[in-house]
Each structure stands twice: as C-alpha cells, then as structure tokens.
Amino acid sequence: MHTSQQNSLKRLTNLDIGKTAFIAGIKGLRTEQKDYLTNTGFVSGESITPILLSPTGNCTAYRLGGCGLIALRDSAADKILVTGESYE
C-alpha cells in the first residue's frame, strides 16, 4: 500500500533504496544502449525499485517489475527518468 506519492521526474540514481517508482523514459544514451535497456524491460510505465548498492558504490541492483533483479552502473542509471515515487 502506498502511503505517499510524488509525480515529478527524477533520475533513477536519485531514487532511494527500497522506494518504488515508474520508468518515464531514457535520455542521453547511444541507440544500442537504449535498445539494450528497452529489450531488457526498461520501458515507460514499468515499476523499478533500487534494492542494493555495490560495495564500490558505482553500481546498484534494481527490481524491475516482477521479473527479478538487474544491476546497472550509475552512469547508465543516471540516464533513466522515473516518476511516481512511492514509499511502501
């Protein structure tokens, strides 16, 4: 159950661990990188939740929809825009 929600756009790297948002778009990546993310499930409207930071701090594991976990470097995650952050 959602207890609070914001609808402004933010970068995925700014989403706090354990908070869910919805993908709004991908900006600033080369076509092949954007295609890879889209084919992996990074599409508008899909839910995403940061779960775990790497020990080095430059990579984060995300729960993407109901499909499991995927790790992204911050340089890629910074290009993904999200909206509708919710606190569960």
C-alpha beads as a LAMMPS data file, in Angstrom:
LAMMPS data file: protein, C-alpha beads

88 atoms
87 bonds

1 atom types
1 bond types

-500.0 500.0 xlo xhi
-500.0 500.0 ylo yhi
-500.0 500.0 zlo zhi

Masses

1 110.0

Atoms # bond

1 1 1 0.000 0.000 0.000
2 1 1 1.323 3.428 -0.924
3 1 1 1.346 5.961 1.885
4 1 1 2.821 8.890 -0.058
5 1 1 3.490 9.630 -3.713
6 1 1 5.283 12.261 -5.809
7 1 1 4.787 12.681 -9.560
8 1 1 7.803 14.787 -10.606
9 1 1 10.501 13.370 -12.873
10 1 1 13.818 12.387 -11.328
11 1 1 16.862 10.377 -12.327
12 1 1 16.907 6.721 -11.295
13 1 1 20.175 7.336 -9.429
14 1 1 18.283 9.732 -7.122
15 1 1 15.708 7.129 -6.075
16 1 1 16.329 5.924 -2.513
17 1 1 16.909 2.239 -1.755
18 1 1 13.600 0.456 -1.217
19 1 1 11.422 3.125 -2.845
20 1 1 9.482 2.242 -5.985
21 1 1 8.941 4.493 -8.995
22 1 1 7.860 4.046 -12.600
23 1 1 10.056 4.460 -15.648
24 1 1 9.206 7.602 -17.603
25 1 1 11.915 7.423 -20.259
26 1 1 15.568 7.037 -21.190
27 1 1 17.550 10.117 -22.223
28 1 1 21.117 10.594 -23.381
29 1 1 22.241 7.052 -24.203
30 1 1 23.506 5.796 -27.547
31 1 1 20.906 3.927 -29.600
32 1 1 22.397 0.484 -28.923
33 1 1 22.487 1.128 -25.154
34 1 1 18.902 2.380 -25.166
35 1 1 17.799 -0.616 -27.258
36 1 1 19.511 -2.996 -24.811
37 1 1 17.730 -1.441 -21.824
38 1 1 14.386 -1.421 -23.647
39 1 1 14.783 -5.079 -24.617
40 1 1 15.677 -5.886 -21.004
41 1 1 12.378 -4.380 -19.822
42 1 1 13.181 -0.729 -19.149
43 1 1 10.015 0.627 -20.743
44 1 1 7.725 3.502 -19.800
45 1 1 5.333 2.605 -17.012
46 1 1 7.355 -0.346 -15.647
47 1 1 7.969 -0.279 -11.897
48 1 1 11.535 -0.186 -10.603
49 1 1 12.981 -0.347 -7.093
50 1 1 16.631 0.043 -6.067
51 1 1 17.445 -2.899 -3.789
52 1 1 21.187 -2.988 -3.096
53 1 1 24.269 -0.805 -3.644
54 1 1 27.539 -2.419 -4.661
55 1 1 30.425 -2.224 -2.172
56 1 1 32.230 0.187 -4.519
57 1 1 29.136 2.395 -4.741
58 1 1 29.091 2.749 -8.544
59 1 1 26.537 0.020 -9.287
60 1 1 23.052 -0.709 -7.953
61 1 1 20.808 -3.769 -8.125
62 1 1 17.214 -2.956 -9.118
63 1 1 13.997 -4.943 -9.012
64 1 1 12.422 -4.325 -12.418
65 1 1 8.701 -5.075 -12.426
66 1 1 8.131 -8.603 -11.250
67 1 1 10.982 -10.075 -13.320
68 1 1 13.772 -10.189 -10.792
69 1 1 16.952 -8.198 -10.291
70 1 1 19.239 -6.393 -12.700
71 1 1 22.408 -4.445 -11.910
72 1 1 23.209 -1.127 -13.575
73 1 1 26.200 1.143 -13.371
74 1 1 25.296 4.602 -12.134
75 1 1 26.407 6.076 -15.470
76 1 1 23.534 4.208 -17.193
77 1 1 21.002 4.575 -14.365
78 1 1 21.551 8.342 -14.426
79 1 1 20.040 8.421 -17.942
80 1 1 16.780 6.741 -16.844
81 1 1 13.976 9.069 -15.757
82 1 1 11.386 7.887 -13.240
83 1 1 8.176 9.289 -11.789
84 1 1 5.589 8.435 -9.166
85 1 1 7.979 7.592 -6.328
86 1 1 6.124 5.738 -3.602
87 1 1 7.011 4.848 -0.056
88 1 1 5.939 1.379 0.909

Bonds

1 1 1 2
2 1 2 3
3 1 3 4
4 1 4 5
5 1 5 6
6 1 6 7
7 1 7 8
8 1 8 9
9 1 9 10
10 1 10 11
11 1 11 12
12 1 12 13
13 1 13 14
14 1 14 15
15 1 15 16
16 1 16 17
17 1 17 18
18 1 18 19
19 1 19 20
20 1 20 21
21 1 21 22
22 1 22 23
23 1 23 24
24 1 24 25
25 1 25 26
26 1 26 27
27 1 27 28
28 1 28 29
29 1 29 30
30 1 30 31
31 1 31 32
32 1 32 33
33 1 33 34
34 1 34 35
35 1 35 36
36 1 36 37
37 1 37 38
38 1 38 39
39 1 39 40
40 1 40 41
41 1 41 42
42 1 42 43
43 1 43 44
44 1 44 45
45 1 45 46
46 1 46 47
47 1 47 48
48 1 48 49
49 1 49 50
50 1 50 51
51 1 51 52
52 1 52 53
53 1 53 54
54 1 54 55
55 1 55 56
56 1 56 57
57 1 57 58
58 1 58 59
59 1 59 60
60 1 60 61
61 1 61 62
62 1 62 63
63 1 63 64
64 1 64 65
65 1 65 66
66 1 66 67
67 1 67 68
68 1 68 69
69 1 69 70
70 1 70 71
71 1 71 72
72 1 72 73
73 1 73 74
74 1 74 75
75 1 75 76
76 1 76 77
77 1 77 78
78 1 78 79
79 1 79 80
80 1 80 81
81 1 81 82
82 1 82 83
83 1 83 84
84 1 84 85
85 1 85 86
86 1 86 87
87 1 87 88
